[in-house]
């Protein structure tokens, strides 16, 4: 990615509803080369998709729960079954395999405590789990989907000593 690609990505992270003409103008290109760059960024997987961000409270899923999971089984077969089961649960917004003292972390969005309790019971019934810890968010202080982009691309040899 060059500097223009990074500008395009920053703009789309801020507002994916910008028209092609607006994006092209802001990055200093005509529409055709700008569109080709956007298509290339999509094809290479830099841009995964463009979506609308929704306020969870406005649609009735204002309770956010971070769920830490420890398991006694670390086999690939167990993980495949667990991942398939958990990713099918619509309340699970994010699912991460972790390093450290917990094995998996979920971000769950539900309407209220009763809905979380029902989710929790379904989760623990799916497979044997060693420990499940729930942490309830009292306030979302910062939430963003925009990743910080470095001003310049990192060189593959950055940080390596020269002999």
Phi and psi restraints in degrees (value plus and minus 20) as a CYANA .aco file:
   2 UNK   PHI    -118.7   -78.7
   2 UNK   PSI    -193.8  -153.8
   3 UNK   PHI     -82.2   -42.2
   3 UNK   PSI     -57.0   -17.0
   4 UNK   PHI     -88.7   -48.7
   4 UNK   PSI     -62.6   -22.6
   5 UNK   PHI     -77.8   -37.8
   5 UNK   PSI     -63.7   -23.7
   6 UNK   PHI     -82.4   -42.4
   6 UNK   PSI     -59.9   -19.9
   7 UNK   PHI     -82.6   -42.6
   7 UNK   PSI     -61.9   -21.9
   8 UNK   PHI     -81.8   -41.8
   8 UNK   PSI     -65.7   -25.7
   9 UNK   PHI     -82.9   -42.9
   9 UNK   PSI     -63.6   -23.6
  10 UNK   PHI     -79.8   -39.8
  10 UNK   PSI     -66.4   -26.4
  11 UNK   PHI     -81.0   -41.0
  11 UNK   PSI     -65.6   -25.6
  12 UNK   PHI     -88.1   -48.1
  12 UNK   PSI     -52.0   -12.0
  13 UNK   PHI     -87.4   -47.4
  13 UNK   PSI     -54.2   -14.2
  14 UNK   PHI     -95.4   -55.4
  14 UNK   PSI     -60.3   -20.3
  15 UNK   PHI    -178.8  -138.8
  15 UNK   PSI      76.9   116.9
  16 UNK   PHI     -94.3   -54.3
  16 UNK   PSI     -25.7    14.3
  17 UNK   PHI    -108.6   -68.6
  17 UNK   PSI     -20.5    19.5
  18 UNK   PHI     -79.2   -39.2
  18 UNK   PSI     121.9   161.9
  19 UNK   PHI     -93.6   -53.6
  19 UNK   PSI     140.8   180.8
  20 UNK   PHI     -78.7   -38.7
  20 UNK   PSI     -59.7   -19.7
  21 UNK   PHI     -81.9   -41.9
  21 UNK   PSI     -61.7   -21.7
  22 UNK   PHI     -85.5   -45.5
  22 UNK   PSI     -63.9   -23.9
  23 UNK   PHI     -83.7   -43.7
  23 UNK   PSI     -68.5   -28.5
  24 UNK   PHI     -77.9   -37.9
  24 UNK   PSI     -64.4   -24.4
  25 UNK   PHI     -81.7   -41.7
  25 UNK   PSI     -64.7   -24.7
  26 UNK   PHI     -88.3   -48.3
  26 UNK   PSI     -47.4    -7.4
  27 UNK   PHI    -119.7   -79.7
  27 UNK   PSI     -21.9    18.1
  28 UNK   PHI      60.7   100.7
  28 UNK   PSI      13.2    53.2
  29 UNK   PHI    -144.7  -104.7
  29 UNK   PSI     144.4   184.4
  30 UNK   PHI    -101.2   -61.2
  30 UNK   PSI     149.2   189.2
  31 UNK   PHI     -85.1   -45.1
  31 UNK   PSI     -59.8   -19.8
  32 UNK   PHI     -82.8   -42.8
  32 UNK   PSI     -71.4   -31.4
  33 UNK   PHI     -86.2   -46.2
  33 UNK   PSI     -51.1   -11.1
  34 UNK   PHI     -85.3   -45.3
  34 UNK   PSI     -64.9   -24.9
  35 UNK   PHI     -82.0   -42.0
  35 UNK   PSI     -60.5   -20.5
  36 UNK   PHI     -82.5   -42.5
  36 UNK   PSI     -59.0   -19.0
  37 UNK   PHI     -85.5   -45.5
  37 UNK   PSI     -64.3   -24.3
  38 UNK   PHI     -81.6   -41.6
  38 UNK   PSI     -64.6   -24.6
  39 UNK   PHI     -81.0   -41.0
  39 UNK   PSI     -61.1   -21.1
  40 UNK   PHI     -85.5   -45.5
  40 UNK   PSI     -61.1   -21.1
  41 UNK   PHI     -82.6   -42.6
  41 UNK   PSI     -54.9   -14.9
  42 UNK   PHI     -92.0   -52.0
  42 UNK   PSI     -65.0   -25.0
  43 UNK   PHI     -83.2   -43.2
  43 UNK   PSI     -57.0   -17.0
  44 UNK   PHI    -104.9   -64.9
  44 UNK   PSI     -21.9    18.1
  45 UNK   PHI      67.1   107.1
  45 UNK   PSI     -12.1    27.9
  46 UNK   PHI     -89.1   -49.1
  46 UNK   PSI     -68.9   -28.9
  47 UNK   PHI    -116.2   -76.2
  47 UNK   PSI      94.5   134.5
  48 UNK   PHI    -102.0   -62.0
  48 UNK   PSI     -65.4   -25.4
  49 UNK   PHI    -189.4  -149.4
  49 UNK   PSI     147.1   187.1
  50 UNK   PHI    -138.3   -98.3
  50 UNK   PSI     107.6   147.6
  51 UNK   PHI    -156.3  -116.3
  51 UNK   PSI     147.8   187.8
  52 UNK   PHI    -116.4   -76.4
  52 UNK   PSI     114.9   154.9
  53 UNK   PHI    -111.8   -71.8
  53 UNK   PSI     111.2   151.2
  54 UNK   PHI    -132.4   -92.4
  54 UNK   PSI     122.3   162.3
  55 UNK   PHI     -93.8   -53.8
  55 UNK   PSI      97.2   137.2
  56 UNK   PHI     -80.4   -40.4
  56 UNK   PSI     -55.9   -15.9
  57 UNK   PHI     -84.1   -44.1
  57 UNK   PSI     -56.6   -16.6
  58 UNK   PHI     -89.2   -49.2
  58 UNK   PSI     -39.4     0.6
  59 UNK   PHI    -131.5   -91.5
  59 UNK   PSI      -7.3    32.7
  60 UNK   PHI      62.5   102.5
  60 UNK   PSI       2.4    42.4
  61 UNK   PHI    -146.1  -106.1
  61 UNK   PSI      36.4    76.4
  62 UNK   PHI    -103.6   -63.6
  62 UNK   PSI     -25.8    14.2
  63 UNK   PHI    -114.6   -74.6
  63 UNK   PSI      98.5   138.5
  64 UNK   PHI    -125.0   -85.0
  64 UNK   PSI     110.6   150.6
  65 UNK   PHI    -146.7  -106.7
  65 UNK   PSI     110.5   150.5
  66 UNK   PHI    -119.2   -79.2
  66 UNK   PSI     102.1   142.1
  67 UNK   PHI    -134.6   -94.6
  67 UNK   PSI      96.9   136.9
  68 UNK   PHI    -115.7   -75.7
  68 UNK   PSI     114.2   154.2
  69 UNK   PHI    -147.9  -107.9
  69 UNK   PSI     112.7   152.7
  70 UNK   PHI    -135.8   -95.8
  70 UNK   PSI     121.9   161.9
  71 UNK   PHI    -148.7  -108.7
  71 UNK   PSI     135.1   175.1
  72 UNK   PHI    -111.6   -71.6
  72 UNK   PSI     -32.7     7.3
  73 UNK   PHI    -129.9   -89.9
  73 UNK   PSI     102.9   142.9
  74 UNK   PHI    -137.2   -97.2
  74 UNK   PSI       3.1    43.1
  75 UNK   PHI     -96.4   -56.4
  75 UNK   PSI     135.4   175.4
  76 UNK   PHI     -86.7   -46.7
  76 UNK   PSI     -52.8   -12.8
  77 UNK   PHI     -85.9   -45.9
  77 UNK   PSI     -62.3   -22.3
  78 UNK   PHI     -82.5   -42.5
  78 UNK   PSI     -67.1   -27.1
  79 UNK   PHI     -80.8   -40.8
  79 UNK   PSI     -62.6   -22.6
  80 UNK   PHI     -80.5   -40.5
  80 UNK   PSI     -64.9   -24.9
  81 UNK   PHI     -88.2   -48.2
  81 UNK   PSI     -62.3   -22.3
  82 UNK   PHI     -84.1   -44.1
  82 UNK   PSI     -65.4   -25.4
  83 UNK   PHI     -81.8   -41.8
  83 UNK   PSI     -62.6   -22.6
  84 UNK   PHI     -82.6   -42.6
  84 UNK   PSI     -62.6   -22.6
  85 UNK   PHI     -86.9   -46.9
  85 UNK   PSI     -69.0   -29.0
  86 UNK   PHI     -89.3   -49.3
  86 UNK   PSI     -61.0   -21.0
  87 UNK   PHI     -87.0   -47.0
  87 UNK   PSI     -40.0     0.0
  88 UNK   PHI    -100.5   -60.5
  88 UNK   PSI     -30.6     9.4
  89 UNK   PHI    -103.3   -63.3
  89 UNK   PSI      95.7   135.7
  90 UNK   PHI     -84.8   -44.8
  90 UNK   PSI     -41.5    -1.5
  91 UNK   PHI     -91.6   -51.6
  91 UNK   PSI     -41.1    -1.1
  92 UNK   PHI    -100.3   -60.3
  92 UNK   PSI      91.9   131.9
  93 UNK   PHI    -109.3   -69.3
  93 UNK   PSI     -53.5   -13.5
  94 UNK   PHI    -161.9  -121.9
  94 UNK   PSI     127.9   167.9
  95 UNK   PHI    -162.6  -122.6
  95 UNK   PSI      95.7   135.7
  96 UNK   PHI    -143.5  -103.5
  96 UNK   PSI     118.7   158.7
  97 UNK   PHI    -110.2   -70.2
  97 UNK   PSI     110.4   150.4
  98 UNK   PHI    -131.1   -91.1
  98 UNK   PSI     140.9   180.9
  99 UNK   PHI    -125.3   -85.3
  99 UNK   PSI     128.5   168.5
 100 UNK   PHI      92.2   132.2
 100 UNK   PSI    -169.7  -129.7
 101 UNK   PHI    -102.3   -62.3
 101 UNK   PSI     -28.7    11.3
 102 UNK   PHI    -139.7   -99.7
 102 UNK   PSI     135.5   175.5
 103 UNK   PHI    -114.6   -74.6
 103 UNK   PSI     -58.3   -18.3
 104 UNK   PHI    -159.9  -119.9
 104 UNK   PSI     129.5   169.5
 105 UNK   PHI    -151.5  -111.5
 105 UNK   PSI     111.5   151.5
 106 UNK   PHI    -136.5   -96.5
 106 UNK   PSI     125.7   165.7
 107 UNK   PHI    -131.7   -91.7
 107 UNK   PSI     100.3   140.3
 108 UNK   PHI    -137.4   -97.4
 108 UNK   PSI     117.4   157.4
 109 UNK   PHI    -138.6   -98.6
 109 UNK   PSI     102.0   142.0
 110 UNK   PHI    -158.6  -118.6
 110 UNK   PSI     144.0   184.0
 111 UNK   PHI     -89.6   -49.6
 111 UNK   PSI     -58.5   -18.5
 112 UNK   PHI    -183.9  -143.9
 112 UNK   PSI    -198.2  -158.2
 113 UNK   PHI     -82.7   -42.7
 113 UNK   PSI     -58.6   -18.6
 114 UNK   PHI     -81.8   -41.8
 114 UNK   PSI     -62.1   -22.1
 115 UNK   PHI     -86.8   -46.8
 115 UNK   PSI     -57.3   -17.3
 116 UNK   PHI     -85.8   -45.8
 116 UNK   PSI     -60.8   -20.8
 117 UNK   PHI     -79.3   -39.3
 117 UNK   PSI     -61.8   -21.8
 118 UNK   PHI     -84.8   -44.8
 118 UNK   PSI     -61.9   -21.9
 119 UNK   PHI     -81.0   -41.0
 119 UNK   PSI     -68.0   -28.0
 120 UNK   PHI     -76.6   -36.6
 120 UNK   PSI     -65.4   -25.4
 121 UNK   PHI     -83.6   -43.6
 121 UNK   PSI     -60.0   -20.0
 122 UNK   PHI     -84.5   -44.5
 122 UNK   PSI     -61.4   -21.4
 123 UNK   PHI     -82.2   -42.2
 123 UNK   PSI     -68.8   -28.8
 124 UNK   PHI     -93.3   -53.3
 124 UNK   PSI     -37.1     2.9
 125 UNK   PHI    -102.9   -62.9
 125 UNK   PSI     -32.7     7.3
 126 UNK   PHI     -91.1   -51.1
 126 UNK   PSI     -65.3   -25.3
 127 UNK   PHI    -177.2  -137.2
 127 UNK   PSI     143.5   183.5
 128 UNK   PHI     -87.4   -47.4
 128 UNK   PSI     108.1   148.1
 129 UNK   PHI    -145.5  -105.5
 129 UNK   PSI     120.2   160.2
 130 UNK   PHI     -95.3   -55.3
 130 UNK   PSI     -64.7   -24.7
 131 UNK   PHI    -174.2  -134.2
 131 UNK   PSI     118.1   158.1
 132 UNK   PHI    -148.6  -108.6
 132 UNK   PSI     101.9   141.9
 133 UNK   PHI    -140.9  -100.9
 133 UNK   PSI     110.3   150.3
 134 UNK   PHI    -129.4   -89.4
 134 UNK   PSI     115.1   155.1
 135 UNK   PHI    -145.7  -105.7
 135 UNK   PSI     106.6   146.6
 136 UNK   PHI    -119.8   -79.8
 136 UNK   PSI     108.5   148.5
 137 UNK   PHI     -97.0   -57.0
 137 UNK   PSI     106.3   146.3
 138 UNK   PHI    -109.2   -69.2
 138 UNK   PSI     -50.1   -10.1
 139 UNK   PHI    -177.0  -137.0
 139 UNK   PSI     115.1   155.1
 140 UNK   PHI    -108.2   -68.2
 140 UNK   PSI      85.4   125.4
 141 UNK   PHI    -102.1   -62.1
 141 UNK   PSI     -60.2   -20.2
 142 UNK   PHI    -163.6  -123.6
 142 UNK   PSI     117.4   157.4
 143 UNK   PHI    -167.2  -127.2
 143 UNK   PSI     103.5   143.5
 144 UNK   PHI    -163.1  -123.1
 144 UNK   PSI     134.5   174.5
 145 UNK   PHI    -130.9   -90.9
 145 UNK   PSI     -24.0    16.0
 146 UNK   PHI    -105.8   -65.8
 146 UNK   PSI     101.9   141.9
 147 UNK   PHI    -103.1   -63.1
 147 UNK   PSI     123.6   163.6
 148 UNK   PHI     -91.8   -51.8
 148 UNK   PSI     115.3   155.3
 149 UNK   PHI    -129.7   -89.7
 149 UNK   PSI     113.5   153.5
 150 UNK   PHI     -86.8   -46.8
 150 UNK   PSI     131.1   171.1
 151 UNK   PHI     -84.5   -44.5
 151 UNK   PSI     -55.8   -15.8
 152 UNK   PHI    -146.2  -106.2
 152 UNK   PSI     125.9   165.9
 153 UNK   PHI     -87.5   -47.5
 153 UNK   PSI     125.9   165.9
 154 UNK   PHI     -95.0   -55.0
 154 UNK   PSI     114.4   154.4
 155 UNK   PHI     -95.4   -55.4
 155 UNK   PSI     123.2   163.2
 156 UNK   PHI     -79.6   -39.6
 156 UNK   PSI     -40.4    -0.4
 157 UNK   PHI    -121.6   -81.6
 157 UNK   PSI     -14.5    25.5
 158 UNK   PHI     -80.0   -40.0
 158 UNK   PSI     114.2   154.2
 159 UNK   PHI      66.5   106.5
 159 UNK   PSI     -27.4    12.6
 160 UNK   PHI    -107.5   -67.5
 160 UNK   PSI     122.1   162.1
 161 UNK   PHI     -95.9   -55.9
 161 UNK   PSI     121.5   161.5
 162 UNK   PHI    -109.2   -69.2
 162 UNK   PSI     118.9   158.9
